[in-house]
Amino acid sequence: MHNPDGAAACDRATYPRVPEGADVQLRGDKITGDRYYSKDFAEREWQHMWTKVWHVGGREAQLPETGDFILHNFLHESVIMVRQQDGNIRAFHNSCQHRGNQLATAEEGSMPRGFTCAYHGWRWGIDGVLEHAQDPEDFPQGNPCGKLKLVEIPCGQWGGFVWYSMDQHAKPLAEYLYPIPQLLNARAPDKMIRVVWRTIRVRTNWKFSPDNFNESYHLPAVHPQMQAMIDEDYKNTIFEMYPTGHNRMIERGQPSLRAMHPNEVEPVWEMMLRAWDLDPADFKGRARDGRKALQVQKRKLGKERGYSHFDTLFDDELTDYFHHTLFPNVTLTGTSDGLHFYRTEPDPEDPEYCTFDYWYMVHPVPGQSEVETLYGNRPFEEAEHEFAVFGETTSTYHLGDFLDQDLSVAVTQQRGFHSRAYADAYLSGQEGRIRRFHEVLNDYLEGRR
């Protein structure tokens, strides 16, 4: 077994672990329908949770030079993250301290000379300090230049992501994210390229996404096509809940016993075996044995094919699906090929709408100019941002099979939450991480976090 830390292979687990992964006890808090449509509940989320947690503002790759900035609009706030002369990244509220006008409106750009307010021409340096004001001598308080500053907020980086928090007293990013960096750092996400970047407006509450990605119970009904390559059986799945509020679920990359012919090599599984020089005929009547065979082949052939990042992965990471749900609204799914990023953010006006983000990040492969994605082959370069509204019949925009399926269910579930017949989620044991997510949310709303 591969061991990135250099210890004897037989002493290592087949996937990265942390000691706090299995001892969280559920309280049984109710999950009522009003949580998904009440404006009062949404306002409580804003006041007590969204303004306290860490948010993903963008990718570091968007900020290669001094003065490069990215803008993240979230509900009632707008945040600028800008690369400094010393190479650090700082975050500021996007509000001129003169009379409140927003300084930046573009999603990203470069302002090495600072940000100039379009209303009265005040110019703020990239360090947030006011450099120029019209008629500075006319202020009874004294010249504001060099004295006034934009309101700075905590900013940090991990995994190639730029993070910020609106809480001036936020706990350090590494402490907030624990143990996710320890579980994912071997994949070197900071060296990945975002080759897909899509944002979709959906008629559903933002909590659909953490609910959905915290369980695999829906796969047989919603994603039956996956049974040929993903084992969604809870008896073969690992579920972990961490005290910090984050969770992990690990599914084996092998045909499910729920598949129509679980022991036979279906076309998708055949394609995956052939891609690594395995003969599907060798697995007749024992298709599930292909999982370990794939691990051996990927370890053997990966580096010569340009997949040098395989060297840092454990054997199970070469075949299995590692779903990390970061409280409150980010899911990072690691596969041997790359990292899938899913995020929902609430609509600023209507809690029954949200935006759904999907990013796909991969390591560049020497000698290859393109990488296979859910949307066809894409070049190994930072993707342009694409937008759409889910369900628009005039749109040529497609999310791909399994995301379309998830969002279709999200829309009908949102309507169902309004029913007087719905009082609480009746959850199976394997869906316990959904209850955990809502309990952590309640902790924020009631001041326990």
MARSE-477665 format. One line per 8 residues: number of its first residue (from 1); their letters; for each residue x, y, z of N, C-alpha, C. Coordinates in steps of 0.05 Angstrom, whole numbers. Each point is the difference from the previous one (the first is absolute). Last residue first. Layout:
// residues N
NUM = A = X/Y/Z/X/Y/Z/X/Y/Z ~ ...
***
This chain:
// residues 449
449 = RRGELYDN = -449/568/383/25/-1/-15/8/29/-6 ~ -80/-18/47/18/-20/12/26/-3/-15 ~ -84/57/-17/23/11/14/19/-20/13 ~ -81/-11/-58/-7/3/28/25/8/17 ~ 4/-14/-95/-23/17/3/-7/5/30 ~ 71/-61/-24/6/28/-7/-23/19/6 ~ -14/-91/13/20/9/19/7/29/-5 ~ -55/-46/-62/-14/9/24/19/11/22
441 = LVEHFRRI = 38/-39/-76/-13/25/-8/-15/11/24 ~ 36/-85/11/21/20/0/-11/28/-7 ~ -59/-72/-7/6/6/29/23/20/2 ~ -25/-31/-85/-20/19/11/5/5/29 ~ 57/-61/-43/3/26/-13/-20/20/13 ~ -6/-91/26/23/14/12/4/28/-12 ~ -66/-57/-36/-8/10/26/23/15/13 ~ 21/-41/-79/-19/22/-6/-9/12/27
433 = RGEQGSLY = 54/-77/1/16/25/-4/-18/23/-8 ~ -34/-90/11/5/14/25/15/26/-3 ~ -33/-75/-61/-5/29/-6/5/17/25 ~ 6/-96/-1/21/10/-18/-4/29/-8 ~ -64/-47/56/26/4/14/21/12/-18 ~ -99/26/-25/13/-26/5/27/6/14 ~ -88/67/5/25/-7/-11/9/-28/6 ~ -81/74/-9/0/-27/12/24/-14/-11
425 = ADAYARSH = -28/110/15/12/-21/-18/0/-27/15 ~ -76/75/20/28/-6/6/10/-21/-20 ~ -87/41/-9/7/10/27/29/-4/7 ~ -81/1/-85/29/-4/5/7/13/27 ~ -88/4/-41/6/-28/7/29/-4/8 ~ -37/82/-34/-6/-3/28/5/-28/10 ~ 53/46/-84/-23/-16/7/-4/0/31 ~ 74/41/-52/-23/17/8/-24/-16/10
417 = FGRQQTVA = 81/-40/-37/5/10/28/-23/18/10 ~ 5/-35/-91/-11/-18/20/4/9/28 ~ 37/47/-75/-29/3/1/-13/-17/22 ~ 92/-10/-14/-5/27/10/-30/5/2 ~ 30/-78/-42/2/-2/29/-7/27/13 ~ 7/-6/-94/-25/-12/10/0/-3/30 ~ 78/35/-41/-23/18/-5/-26/-12/10 ~ 81/-50/6/1/23/18/-25/18/-4
409 = VSLDQDLF = 16/-74/-58/-12/-8/25/-1/23/20 ~ 43/16/-81/-28/-6/-6/-15/-8/26 ~ 94/11/2/-15/25/1/-29/-3/-7 ~ 57/-77/-4/-1/11/27/-17/26/1 ~ 16/-39/-84/-17/-17/16/-3/11/28 ~ 61/41/-58/-27/5/-9/-20/-15/17 ~ 89/-19/14/-7/26/11/-28/8/-9 ~ 37/-81/-34/-7/-2/28/-6/27/13
401 = DGLHYTST = 19/-5/-98/-22/-17/10/-5/3/30 ~ 38/84/-51/10/-28/2/-21/-16/15 ~ -9/94/-23/17/-4/23/13/-28/-1 ~ -36/73/-80/-5/-26/13/21/-4/22 ~ -46/79/-73/18/-5/21/-7/-27/13 ~ -43/55/-69/15/-23/-10/20/-10/21 ~ -100/55/9/29/-1/4/12/-25/-12 ~ -94/24/6/13/12/-23/30/-1/2
393 = TEGFVAFE = -60/-31/68/-2/-18/-23/15/11/-24 ~ 17/11/108/-8/16/-23/1/-17/-25 ~ 26/-30/89/-27/-5/-9/-9/17/-23 ~ 79/34/63/-8/-28/-3/-29/-2/-8 ~ 71/78/-24/-23/-4/18/-10/-28/-4 ~ 104/46/-16/-25/-10/-11/-21/0/21 ~ 114/26/-27/-24/4/16/-24/-12/-15 ~ 119/-1/5/-24/-4/-15/-24/2/19
385 = HEAEEFPR = 113/28/-6/-24/-4/17/-25/-1/-18 ~ 102/-33/-29/-17/24/2/-25/-7/15 ~ 95/-54/15/-25/2/-15/-13/28/3 ~ 106/-35/4/-21/11/17/-25/6/-17 ~ 63/-77/-36/3/29/5/-23/9/17 ~ 24/-86/-58/12/3/26/5/30/5 ~ -81/-35/-65/29/5/1/10/3/29 ~ -86/-63/-28/7/28/6/30/3/0
377 = NGYLTEVE = -84/-75/-34/27/6/5/4/30/3 ~ -96/-38/25/18/-4/-22/29/8/8 ~ -68/5/64/-9/16/-22/18/-2/-24 ~ 17/-40/85/-28/-7/-3/-11/13/-26 ~ 103/-15/-4/-17/10/21/-29/-9/-5 ~ 113/-16/-33/-28/-8/-2/-16/11/24 ~ 90/46/-45/-8/-19/21/-30/-5/-4 ~ 92/40/-62/-28/1/9/-5/-21/21
369 = SQGPVPHV = 86/12/-42/-10/28/-2/-29/3/10 ~ 92/-68/18/-29/1/-6/-9/29/0 ~ 90/-26/20/-6/-12/-25/-29/0/-8 ~ 22/8/103/20/5/-22/-8/-15/-25 ~ -71/32/73/14/-24/-7/19/6/-23 ~ -54/57/87/8/-2/-28/16/-25/-5 ~ -76/5/76/29/4/-4/6/-1/-30 ~ -98/32/40/17/-23/-7/29/8/0
361 = MYWYDFTC = -113/30/26/29/7/1/17/-25/-4 ~ -107/46/-10/15/-25/-2/30/8/-3 ~ -101/45/38/26/3/-11/13/-28/-2 ~ -103/50/18/15/-25/-5/27/8/-13 ~ -90/48/58/26/1/-13/11/-27/-4 ~ -100/51/19/14/-25/2/26/3/-17 ~ -78/69/51/19/-5/-23/15/-25/7 ~ -104/27/32/28/1/7/16/-1/-26
353 = YEPDEPDP = -109/12/47/19/-1/-23/28/-1/11 ~ -76/11/56/-7/-24/-16/16/-2/-26 ~ 4/73/66/13/-24/10/-7/-25/-15 ~ 7/105/-33/-20/-21/3/14/-26/10 ~ 48/84/-14/-27/10/4/-20/-23/7 ~ 97/-10/-18/-2/23/19/-29/9/5 ~ 36/-103/-20/-9/23/-15/-4/24/19 ~ 69/-82/24/-28/9/0/-4/24/-18
345 = ETRYFHLG = 72/-81/-18/-1/25/16/-29/11/-2 ~ 63/-99/-17/-25/16/-4/2/25/18 ~ 73/-77/-48/-7/21/20/-27/12/-7 ~ 85/-79/-27/-28/6/-1/-7/20/22 ~ 89/-50/-57/-8/20/20/-30/7/-5 ~ 79/-82/-24/-25/12/-7/-9/19/23 ~ 98/-45/-38/-15/8/23/-25/15/-10 ~ 66/-82/-48/-1/28/7/-17/6/25
337 = DSTGTLTV = 29/-88/-38/3/18/-23/0/29/8 ~ -15/-74/61/28/-1/-9/5/20/-23 ~ -74/28/68/4/-25/-14/29/0/-9 ~ -67/60/73/25/-7/-11/-1/-27/-14 ~ -68/85/33/1/-29/-6/26/-6/-14 ~ -48/81/64/24/-6/-16/1/-31/-4 ~ -76/83/31/7/-29/-1/24/-3/-19 ~ -55/84/62/20/-9/-21/3/-30/2
329 = NPFLTHHF = -52/62/60/-12/-2/-27/19/-9/-21 ~ 12/21/102/-27/-9/-5/-7/-9/-28 ~ 69/-44/40/-21/18/10/6/29/-7 ~ 33/-87/-55/10/21/18/-23/18/8 ~ 16/-105/-41/-20/22/2/10/20/22 ~ 43/-81/-67/5/16/24/-20/23/0 ~ 18/-101/-51/-17/23/1/4/14/27 ~ 48/-75/-69/3/11/27/-15/27/1
321 = YDTLEDDF = 10/-98/-60/-12/27/-1/-1/12/28 ~ 68/-80/-51/-24/5/15/-7/30/-1 ~ 80/-44/-41/-25/-10/-11/-25/11/12 ~ 92/23/25/3/-4/-29/-26/-10/-13 ~ 13/11/95/-5/26/-13/3/-2/-30 ~ 21/-73/57/-28/3/-3/-8/27/-13 ~ 93/-18/18/-11/-18/-19/-30/4/-5 ~ 54/85/31/-2/-27/11/-14/-18/-21
313 = LTDFHSYG = 57/90/-28/-26/-11/8/3/-28/12 ~ 70/57/-40/-7/9/27/-26/-11/10 ~ 36/-20/-88/21/-7/20/-8/8/28 ~ -50/23/-80/-7/-26/12/20/-8/22 ~ 11/77/-57/-13/5/26/-10/-26/12 ~ 41/5/-87/20/-1/22/-14/4/27 ~ -26/-24/-99/-16/5/24/18/-2/25 ~ 26/-18/-94/-1/29/7/-16/6/25
305 = REKGLKRK = 24/-87/-41/-20/13/-16/-3/30/7 ~ 60/-57/46/9/1/-27/-20/12/-19 ~ -23/-11/92/22/20/-3/9/1/-29 ~ -69/-65/24/-7/28/3/22/20/-6 ~ -3/-102/3/2/15/-25/-4/30/2 ~ -2/-63/76/21/-9/-17/4/18/-24 ~ -70/14/63/26/4/14/23/-7/-19 ~ -86/-15/-32/5/28/2/26/6/15
297 = QVQLAKRG = -28/-89/-6/8/10/-26/6/30/1 ~ -32/-44/78/26/-9/-7/10/12/-26 ~ -88/18/27/19/13/18/29/-8/-7 ~ -71/-42/-45/5/27/-9/19/15/17 ~ -26/-86/26/17/-1/-24/5/27/-11 ~ -60/-8/72/28/-4/9/19/-1/-24 ~ -91/7/-22/8/23/16/29/-3/9 ~ -49/-69/-48/14/19/-16/10/24/16
289 = DRARGKFD = -57/-73/31/29/-3/4/16/20/-16 ~ -95/-8/-9/9/17/22/29/-4/7 ~ -45/-53/-68/6/28/-8/11/17/22 ~ -19/-101/-23/11/12/25/9/29/-5 ~ -38/-58/-69/-12/-12/24/11/11/26 ~ 61/20/-78/-27/-12/-6/-10/-14/26 ~ 85/48/-21/-17/5/24/-28/-9/-5 ~ 72/-4/-65/12/-11/23/-18/2/25
281 = APDLDWAR = -21/41/-84/-6/-29/0/11/-14/24 ~ 19/93/-20/-26/-5/14/-7/-29/1 ~ 99/42/-3/-18/-14/-18/-26/-6/15 ~ 75/83/13/-11/-24/12/-21/-12/-19 ~ 52/86/-6/12/-24/-12/-8/-25/14 ~ -35/91/16/25/-6/15/11/-28/-8 ~ -79/35/-39/16/24/0/27/-5/15 ~ -69/-67/-4/17/1/-24/18/24/1
273 = LMMEWVPE = -63/-9/70/21/-21/1/18/2/-24 ~ -74/57/3/19/8/21/23/-21/2 ~ -72/-18/-59/16/23/-10/21/8/20 ~ -62/-66/25/18/-10/-20/18/22/-11 ~ -69/24/59/22/-14/14/21/-11/-19 ~ -77/37/-38/15/21/14/24/-12/14 ~ -61/-60/-43/16/16/-18/17/22/14 ~ -22/-87/58/-17/17/-16/17/19/-17
265 = VENPHMAR = 17/-98/49/13/25/-8/-18/15/-19 ~ -32/-70/80/9/1/-27/11/28/-7 ~ -40/-26/84/25/-15/-3/10/0/-29 ~ -83/45/28/22/10/16/27/-15/-4 ~ -91/21/-52/18/-23/-2/25/7/15 ~ -71/60/8/-15/-21/-13/17/-26/-2 ~ 22/67/80/0/2/-29/-14/-25/-12 ~ 20/15/94/-26/7/-9/-2/2/-30
257 = LSPQGREI = 81/-15/47/-16/-25/0/-29/5/-7 ~ 82/63/-36/-17/-4/23/-15/-27/-2 ~ 100/29/-43/-28/-4/-5/-16/-6/26 ~ 87/59/12/-5/-27/-10/-30/-3/-6 ~ 62/69/56/-2/0/-29/-1/-28/-11 ~ -31/40/101/19/-17/-16/-6/3/-30 ~ -18/76/78/-13/-21/-15/21/-15/-17 ~ -6/71/91/17/-13/-20/-15/-23/-12
249 = MRNHGTPY = -14/99/60/-13/-25/-9/18/-12/-22 ~ 1/84/84/11/-14/-23/-15/-26/-5 ~ -7/107/54/-6/-29/-2/15/-12/-24 ~ -6/94/76/5/-11/-27/-4/-30/1 ~ -4/55/78/-24/4/-16/3/-11/-28 ~ 62/-5/79/0/27/-12/-25/5/-17 ~ 19/-86/42/-10/20/19/-1/28/-12 ~ -11/-85/-65/21/11/16/-11/22/19
241 = MEFITNKY = -31/-95/-59/-8/26/9/21/11/19 ~ -14/-84/-81/15/12/22/-12/28/6 ~ -13/-102/-58/-12/25/7/14/11/24 ~ 12/-79/-84/10/11/25/-12/28/4 ~ -32/-95/-57/6/29/0/9/9/27 ~ -37/-87/-27/27/2/-10/10/29/-1 ~ -87/-22/30/17/-19/15/29/0/-10 ~ -70/51/-42/10/13/25/17/-19/16
233 = DEDIMAQM = -12/3/-108/-9/-15/23/11/11/25 ~ 18/27/-93/-14/18/18/-10/-15/25 ~ 76/-9/-82/-13/-17/20/-13/18/21 ~ 29/17/-107/1/10/27/-16/-18/18 ~ 7/-15/-95/28/7/7/2/10/29 ~ -82/-29/-46/20/-17/-14/28/7/8 ~ -78/47/31/3/-26/14/21/-17/-14 ~ -35/89/-27/25/-1/14/6/-28/12
225 = QPHVAPLH = -82/27/-46/22/-5/-19/27/-3/14 ~ -83/25/46/4/-29/-4/23/-7/-19 ~ -35/84/57/23/-4/-18/4/-30/-6 ~ -74/30/55/5/24/-16/22/-4/-21 ~ -28/-71/62/-24/11/-12/6/23/-20 ~ 72/-44/49/-15/-20/-16/-25/11/-14 ~ 53/60/58/13/-9/-26/-17/-20/-15 ~ -15/45/90/-16/6/-23/11/-11/-26
217 = YSENFNDP = 44/-8/86/-25/-16/0/-17/5/-25 ~ 86/38/35/-1/-13/-26/-25/-18/-3 ~ 33/97/59/-9/-28/-1/2/-11/-28 ~ 23/91/24/6/-14/25/-11/-28/2 ~ -14/64/-72/27/-11/-1/9/-13/26 ~ -88/41/-8/3/-19/-21/28/-14/0 ~ -21/72/61/-17/-23/5/6/-23/-20 ~ 43/83/-14/11/-16/22/-16/-23/8
209 = SFKWNTRV = -39/53/-70/26/-12/-7/14/-14/23 ~ -84/48/11/-3/-25/-16/27/-13/-4 ~ -14/86/42/6/-23/16/-4/-27/-14 ~ -21/90/-36/29/-7/-2/6/-26/16 ~ -98/15/-44/16/12/21/29/-10/0 ~ -58/7/-91/1/-17/24/17/15/21 ~ -13/13/-105/-23/6/19/0/-21/22 ~ 87/39/-58/-18/-23/3/-22/8/20
201 = RITRWVVR = 91/36/-66/-22/9/18/-21/-22/0 ~ 109/-9/-21/-28/-4/-9/-19/11/21 ~ 112/-2/-37/-19/9/21/-28/-1/-11 ~ 110/-40/-22/-28/5/-7/-17/8/24 ~ 101/-31/-42/-8/20/19/-28/9/-7 ~ 89/-74/-24/-29/5/-3/-8/19/22 ~ 90/-23/-6/-6/-2/-29/-30/3/-5 ~ 81/23/76/-29/-1/-1/-8/0/-30
193 = IMKDPARA = 94/-37/48/-12/20/-18/-30/-4/-1 ~ 81/-27/79/-20/-7/-20/-9/24/-16 ~ 60/-5/79/13/-2/-26/-18/-8/-23 ~ -28/6/92/10/27/-6/15/0/-27 ~ -35/-80/41/-20/15/-14/10/28/-8 ~ 42/-92/36/12/26/-10/-21/16/-16 ~ -5/-88/49/-9/4/-27/11/25/-13 ~ 14/-22/92/16/-18/-17/-8/2/-29
185 = NLLQPIPY = -50/47/68/25/13/-8/17/-18/-18 ~ -88/-20/46/2/6/-28/27/11/-10 ~ -26/-24/93/-11/-22/-17/5/4/-30 ~ 24/66/66/16/-24/5/-9/-23/-18 ~ -49/81/-3/26/2/-12/18/-25/4 ~ -87/2/43/0/-3/-29/27/4/-13 ~ -38/-4/97/25/-12/-10/2/-1/-30 ~ -17/85/39/9/-27/9/-23/-20/1
177 = LYEALPKA = -4/97/-22/-2/-20/-20/7/-28/10 ~ 7/78/56/-28/-2/-9/-3/-23/-19 ~ 86/22/30/-15/-11/21/-29/-4/-8 ~ 57/42/-60/9/-27/3/-16/-14/22 ~ -14/93/-14/-11/-16/-21/7/-30/4 ~ -8/64/86/18/-3/-23/-11/-20/-20 ~ -72/51/57/22/-18/7/17/-3/-24 ~ -56/90/12/-2/-27/-10/24/-17/9
169 = HQDMSYWV = -31/96/14/12/-17/21/-2/-30/-9 ~ -36/70/-54/27/11/7/14/-18/21 ~ -75/-27/-75/3/2/29/29/9/7 ~ -33/-22/-88/-10/26/8/3/5/30 ~ 62/-63/-68/-21/-1/20/-8/29/6 ~ 55/-62/-84/-3/23/17/-23/-5/20 ~ 73/-52/-80/-22/0/20/-1/26/14 ~ 42/-52/-94/2/24/17/-25/1/17
161 = FGGWQGCP = 53/-89/-48/-23/17/4/6/25/16 ~ 61/-73/-18/-3/16/-24/-25/17/0 ~ 25/-55/75/-8/-16/-23/-2/14/-26 ~ 0/63/82/5/-29/2/-10/-13/-25 ~ 13/106/50/1/-18/-23/5/-28/9 ~ -45/102/40/20/-22/2/-1/-17/-25 ~ -40/96/60/3/-13/-26/22/-22/3 ~ -68/77/61/18/-22/-1/1/-14/-28
153 = IEVLKLKG = -27/103/1/-10/-23/14/20/-23/-3 ~ -9/118/-8/13/-26/-7/-12/-22/16 ~ -30/102/-35/-3/-19/22/11/-27/-9 ~ 39/95/-37/-22/-19/-5/-1/-19/24 ~ 42/95/20/6/-26/-12/-26/-15/-6 ~ 45/108/27/-22/-19/-3/9/-25/-14 ~ 66/65/12/-12/-5/27/-23/-20/-2 ~ 51/34/-75/20/-12/18/-11/-7/27
145 = CPNGQPFD = -55/72/-49/19/-17/-13/21/-10/19 ~ -73/64/21/-4/-29/5/21/-18/-13 ~ 2/104/42/4/-15/-25/-3/-29/5 ~ -52/60/69/27/-2/-10/2/-16/-25 ~ -81/26/47/14/-21/16/30/-1/-7 ~ -61/57/-47/6/11/27/14/-20/18 ~ 6/9/-108/-12/-17/20/7/10/28 ~ 30/33/-89/-27/9/7/-13/-17/22
137 = EPDQAHEL = 87/-11/-47/2/21/20/-27/8/11 ~ 14/-64/-72/6/-11/26/0/21/22 ~ -34/-11/-100/-2/22/19/7/-9/28 ~ -12/-83/-55/-4/26/-11/-3/21/22 ~ 59/-90/10/-28/10/4/-2/28/-12 ~ 72/-94/8/-8/25/-12/-29/6/6 ~ 47/-75/38/23/14/-11/-8/27/-12 ~ -33/-80/78/-9/21/-19/24/16/-9
129 = VGDIGWRW = 3/-106/29/4/27/11/-8/21/-21 ~ 3/-99/-11/-24/10/13/2/28/11 ~ 63/-55/-54/2/-7/28/-23/11/16 ~ 11/18/-93/-7/-29/3/4/-9/29 ~ -27/102/-16/22/-17/-7/-8/-29/3 ~ -68/82/-22/9/-16/23/23/-19/-11 ~ -57/97/-29/16/-22/-8/13/-14/24 ~ -89/70/-32/19/-8/21/15/-25/-9
121 = GHYACTFG = -73/49/-49/28/-2/-8/20/-6/22 ~ -101/6/-3/14/26/5/30/-2/-4 ~ -61/-72/-30/-19/21/9/15/27/4 ~ 40/-87/-23/-12/13/-23/-18/23/7 ~ 90/-42/50/-29/1/3/-11/16/-23 ~ 93/-58/2/-11/27/-1/-30/-1/1 ~ 91/-65/28/-28/0/-8/-11/29/2 ~ 107/-39/-20/-21/2/20/-27/4/-12
113 = RPMSGEEA = 85/-17/-45/1/27/11/-22/5/21 ~ 8/-83/-49/25/4/15/2/27/12 ~ -77/-64/-37/0/29/8/26/5/15 ~ -57/-81/-62/25/9/10/-1/30/5 ~ -77/-87/-2/14/19/-17/27/7/13 ~ -108/-51/11/29/-1/5/13/20/-18 ~ -94/0/10/5/-25/15/30/-3/6 ~ -45/98/-13/8/-22/-16/7/-24/18
105 = TALQNGRH = -21/85/37/-25/-13/-10/7/-25/-17 ~ 44/73/82/4/-19/-22/-27/-12/-7 ~ 1/67/66/24/8/-15/4/-18/-24 ~ -92/34/56/17/-23/-5/23/8/-19 ~ -49/70/69/-1/-11/-27/19/-24/-3 ~ -14/59/81/-10/-27/-2/0/-12/-28 ~ 34/88/35/-30/-1/2/-11/-27/-9 ~ 95/14/27/-10/27/-3/-31/0/3
97 = QCSNHFAR = 58/-78/-1/-5/11/26/-9/29/-1 ~ -14/-85/-71/16/25/3/-8/12/27 ~ -7/-105/-26/-16/24/7/18/23/5 ~ 8/-105/-8/-1/15/-25/-18/25/4 ~ 63/-58/72/-27/5/-8/0/19/-24 ~ 86/-61/13/-12/24/9/-30/0/-7 ~ 100/-65/6/-29/2/-7/-12/25/14 ~ 104/-43/-37/-16/12/21/-28/4/-10
89 = INGDQQRV = 99/-58/-21/-27/7/-10/-16/12/24 ~ 113/-7/-26/-22/-9/15/-27/9/-13 ~ 88/25/-33/-9/-27/-8/-24/-10/16 ~ 45/88/4/17/-20/13/-9/-29/-7 ~ -48/77/-33/27/1/-11/19/-21/13 ~ -105/-24/-4/16/22/10/28/0/-12 ~ -104/-37/-30/28/-8/4/16/25/7 ~ -108/-14/20/19/11/-18/29/-8/8
81 = MIVSEHLF = -117/-10/13/25/-13/8/21/8/-20 ~ -104/37/34/22/1/-19/24/-14/12 ~ -114/-3/16/27/-1/11/21/0/-23 ~ -111/20/33/17/-3/-23/29/3/10 ~ -109/-19/43/27/10/0/15/-6/-26 ~ -91/-29/28/0/29/4/29/12/-1 ~ -11/-94/-42/-23/12/13/3/30/2 ~ 81/-29/-39/-14/-20/16/-22/14/15
73 = NHLIFDGT = 84/10/-82/-25/12/11/-15/-22/15 ~ 106/18/-32/-20/-20/7/-23/14/13 ~ 95/18/-66/-23/11/15/-20/-22/6 ~ 113/15/-25/-25/-14/-5/-21/11/19 ~ 103/36/-43/-20/-3/20/-23/-18/-10 ~ 111/42/-15/-22/-17/-11/-20/-5/23 ~ 83/48/14/-23/15/-8/-23/-16/-12 ~ 96/-42/-4/-7/21/19/-23/17/-11
65 = EPLQAERG = 5/-99/-39/17/24/1/-10/20/22 ~ -43/-87/-21/28/-6/-4/18/25/6 ~ -101/-37/16/15/23/11/30/-3/-4 ~ -68/-66/-21/-12/24/-11/16/25/7 ~ 20/-87/34/9/2/-27/-11/25/-14 ~ -28/-29/88/25/16/0/10/4/-28 ~ -105/-15/17/25/-15/-2/24/18/0 ~ -98/21/50/10/-6/-27/24/-17/2
57 = GVHWVKTW = -57/24/76/-3/23/-18/8/-5/-28 ~ -38/-58/90/19/-1/-22/-6/24/-19 ~ -18/-1/110/-11/-3/-27/22/-4/-20 ~ -21/-11/115/19/7/-22/-13/-7/-26 ~ -58/30/90/15/-22/-11/20/10/-21 ~ -65/56/48/19/-12/19/19/-20/-13 ~ -78/47/-39/19/21/8/22/-10/19 ~ -72/-58/-29/15/8/-24/21/22/7
49 = MHQWEREA = -57/-31/72/17/-20/-11/17/10/-23 ~ -64/54/53/14/-17/19/18/-21/-12 ~ -55/67/-50/10/13/23/19/-17/17 ~ -44/-37/-78/19/22/-7/12/12/25 ~ -66/-65/12/24/-12/-12/21/22/-6 ~ -84/28/27/15/-11/23/26/-13/-10 ~ -60/29/-65/12/23/13/16/-9/25 ~ -51/-65/-45/23/9/-17/14/23/12
41 = FDKSYYRD = -79/-29/41/22/-19/5/24/8/-16 ~ -76/51/-14/10/5/27/23/-19/6 ~ -47/-11/-80/18/23/-1/12/7/27 ~ -35/-99/-35/-6/22/17/20/23/-3 ~ 3/-90/-43/-15/21/-14/-5/25/17 ~ 47/-84/27/7/2/-28/-15/23/-15 ~ -13/-27/93/29/7/-2/8/5/-29 ~ -87/-32/26/3/29/-1/29/9/-2
33 = GTIKDGRL = -29/-94/9/-1/12/-27/5/29/-1 ~ 44/-64/77/-26/8/-8/1/14/-27 ~ 57/-66/66/6/14/-26/-27/7/-12 ~ 37/-25/108/-18/-2/-22/9/16/-25 ~ 66/-46/76/-15/25/-6/-18/-4/-25 ~ 62/-64/52/-26/-5/-11/-17/25/-6 ~ 96/-20/32/-20/8/20/-29/-8/-9 ~ 102/-47/-23/-22/17/-10/-20/6/23
25 = QVDAGEPV = 111/-22/2/-27/-10/7/-21/20/-10 ~ 109/-28/-25/-20/22/3/-27/-13/5 ~ 89/-44/-19/-11/1/27/-20/23/5 ~ 63/-30/-77/-23/-18/4/-14/3/26 ~ 86/45/-38/-19/-5/-22/-24/-16/6 ~ 90/40/40/-26/10/10/-23/-7/-20 ~ 98/-19/-12/-11/-15/23/-28/8/8 ~ 37/-1/-102/6/16/23/-14/-13/24
17 = RPYTARDC = 38/-33/-107/-19/1/23/8/21/20 ~ 17/-39/-111/8/17/22/-22/1/21 ~ 12/-89/-58/-8/27/-6/7/17/24 ~ 20/-91/0/-3/2/-29/-12/27/-8 ~ 67/-19/86/-27/-6/-8/-2/4/-30 ~ 93/-29/50/-17/22/-9/-28/-9/-7 ~ 81/-52/25/-9/15/23/-20/21/-7 ~ 47/-56/-63/-19/-17/14/-11/15/25
9 = AAAGDPNH = 69/39/-56/-26/-1/-13/-21/-15/16 ~ 81/55/45/-4/-26/-13/-28/-2/-10 ~ 33/99/4/0/-22/19/-5/-26/-15 ~ 1/90/-40/25/-15/1/1/-22/20 ~ -72/63/-33/16/10/23/25/-16/4 ~ -68/-19/-68/13/25/-6/17/11/23 ~ -31/-99/-36/2/14/25/14/27/-4 ~ -53/-94/-52/16/24/-2/-1/16/26
1 = M = -7/-109/-9/-17/24/0/18/25/0
***
